[in-house]
């Protein structure tokens, strides 16, 4: 019955009829409920039960752990930082989140933060997809099923809804529709959307934007918590924000903090760190002292920056990027189904390991005056920011990434290396994954060109 009803509706949009411009929309609705009516019957086509709709559905299923973690972690951070008592109870016992059915409040907070952003992302993206499809008289692609979800997961929870809408509209238009639609874009659409917001509204994408849905309310709450503690020990700094240290913080300062040792001529570690060099101190400015202490905690993996917290995603950050565990579960499904390239994932990881290792070696060669973030545990790069998420879901985008095997190795390695370089050397951008992947998208066609040229010359690999 439903099939007959949809076929009748589609017939109303036949060429020459008043509603012919709406045919892409009706075909999209029909394809949503049933398989595409166009089927191959002879060679050279390959018959397969997996079409674009099912591929996109599998990616969304792979994103499910990140979605669930986005709801849980966002709600948890808002709940914990909303009052002094909740913060103190949580810091004293992690089981506090499950006591007195607090988990229901946490899930309510998280859903209230994530679901509106997701709905706006899909709504705005759907409008532009339908608009361009009707104008061009092309079928509506299911590609935005994934793009809309990815976009929602890489945003901060406090972003105003109108910016979410604007980012989708501008990003989808510039990155995909101007190139011809799904399958023709050279850049990852979700990252272009975020990149537009990042450079257009930087104060809404960085800084104190990672807790709750109202930054002003959270700032007042955090100020009250710090006042109760007696010191400014609670901030909205992410792990990457702490990693991005000022230039005057050196390895010597971090080593002194971690060893908790100072010469007998000084009364305290603080005095030793901040005393001038001519007096035997380390000449660290008082303004940089709190960040040096926070970086030492991050490097040592203590407090809120423990490896367990970073791995499970109990950290401030974008909605769906914080949990490395959730990304690994999604990666397993993507690799099993063959949707994503294992070469790309592995090469990104190798690029990170190689570049972070070079910086670490350089720090040992330079000595105590090397930048503090040069001498940093390599594995922690995978636990911070959006590297794991970008490695699994963004870099492996089959449209904007290269096709040839050799190209994928180079493409992924460049992304991994550039990510670490931006994180460690460029103070303007704490996170380098977004820019690194977009740069990789740009050079991807060039890599394919030369890899294919190499293959045609008689090599057995590409």
Secondary structure, 3 states (H helix, E strand, C coil): CHHHHHHHHHHCCCCCCCCHHHHHHHHHHHHHHCCCCCCCCCCCCCCCCCCHHHHHHHHHHHHHHHHHHHHHHHHHHHHHCCCHHHHHHHHHCHHHHHHHHHHHHHHHHHHHHHHHHHHHHHHHHHHHHHHHHHHHCCCCCCCHHHHHHHHHHCCCCCCCHHHHHHHHHHHHHHHCHHHCCCCCCCCCHHHHHHHHHHHHCHHHHCCCCCCCCCHHHHHHHHHHHHHHHCCCCCCCCCHHHHHCCCCCCEHHHHHHHHHCCCCCCCCCHHHHHHCCHHHCCCCCCHHHHHHHHHHHHHHHCCHHHCHHHHHHCCCCCCCCCCCHHHHHHHHHHHHHHCCCCHHHHHHHHHHHHHHHHHHHHHHHHHCCCCEHHHCCCHHHHHCCCCHHHHHHHHCCCCCCCCCCHHHHHHHHHHHHHHHHHHHHHCCCCCCCHHHHHHHHHHHHHHHHHHHHHHHHCCCCCC
